[in-house]
Amino acid sequence: MQENEIEVRKIGLKTYVYMVIIIVFGIIFYMLAENGKVVKASKILHDLGYTKIENVRVYSEKQVEDTSTKIQGYRYFVKFDDLLTNQQCKGFILKDFKGKIDKDLECTKGDK
């Protein structure tokens, strides 16, 4: 062996199996978290009166706090199709921990 050669040890089969298992669990966890956001936002939209909706997409979920009352809640930036009015809506919905629901949605006529 020369002085400049570095011996490299191969990664074992068990290590590859562990990495694959961790990656699969990571993908499953990510998909469950994204689906949970959509379910929560859909429930809030249903409570707001949007009963027939589809293609709900949640772009962000952020925890917010009202500075005057110190009540915390979650704000979702959503986009969805309202089937009753044939409109595409996007904007913010908010639900605080006291159960108060608010919205700031803009709806335009859909292409359907």
N, C-alpha and C positions, 0 to 999 in steps of 0.2 A: 504494500500500500504506500502510495506517495504521500508527501506532506500536505499537498493541496486538496486531496480528495476528502470529501465529507461523507460519512456513512449516514444513509437515510433509512429510517425504519418505516416499513409499510404499516398502514392503518389496518387493524384487524377487522374481520367480518362483523363481529359484535358491535363495533363502533359504527359501522355503516348502518346496521339495523337500528341502533339507537337514534341515529340522526334522522332516518326515514320516519320512525315513529314520532319523534318530536315535531318534524315538519307536518305530518298528517294531523297531529293534535292541534298545531297552530292554525292550520287551514280550517279545521272544524270549528275551533273557537272563534275565529274571525267571522265565519259565515253565521254562526249563532248570534254573535254580537250585532251584526248588521241586520239580521232578521228581527232581532229584538227591538231595534230602533224603529223599524218599519211597523211592527205590531203596535208599539206604543203610540206612534204618530197617527196610525189609522184609528186607534181608539179615541184619541183626542179629536180627530176630524169627525168621527161619528157623533161624539158628544156635541160638536159644534153644529150638527145638522146635515153634514155631508154623508148621506146614507149609502149612495151607490157610487163608489169610487173605485178606480183601478190604476195600475201603474204608479203606485206611491213610491217615491224616491226620497230618501232622507239624505241631504247633502252634509248636514252638520247637526250635532247635538251639543248644546253648551249649557252649563249650569250658570244661572244668573241670579242676581239678588236685587230686590227693590231697595234703593238707598234710604227711602223715607220710612218704610215699615220693617226693613230687615228680613223680609220673607223671601226665602229662596225657592227656586223652581228650575225648570228646564225649558229651553227655547230650541225649537227644531226649525231648520230651514228645509221646507218640503216643496215638492212639485208633484202634481197628480192630475188625473183626468176625472172630471165630474160627469158621470153618465146621464144624470137627470137633465142637466142644462147643456150638455155637449160642449163643455168648456174645459180649457186647460188652465189650471190654477197653480200659482207659485207664490211663495212668501214665507212668513214666519207664523208659527203657532207657539203658544206659551201655556204651560200648566205649572202653577206653583204648588207648594206642599200643603196649602190650605184647600186645594181643589179648585181654585179659580182658573178659568180658562179664558184665553184671549187670542185674537188672531189679527194678522195684518197680511191679507191675501189679495192678490190681483188675479182676476180671471179674464181670459180672452177666449173668443170663439175658437173651437178646435178645428182641425183639418178633416175630421171624420165625416 
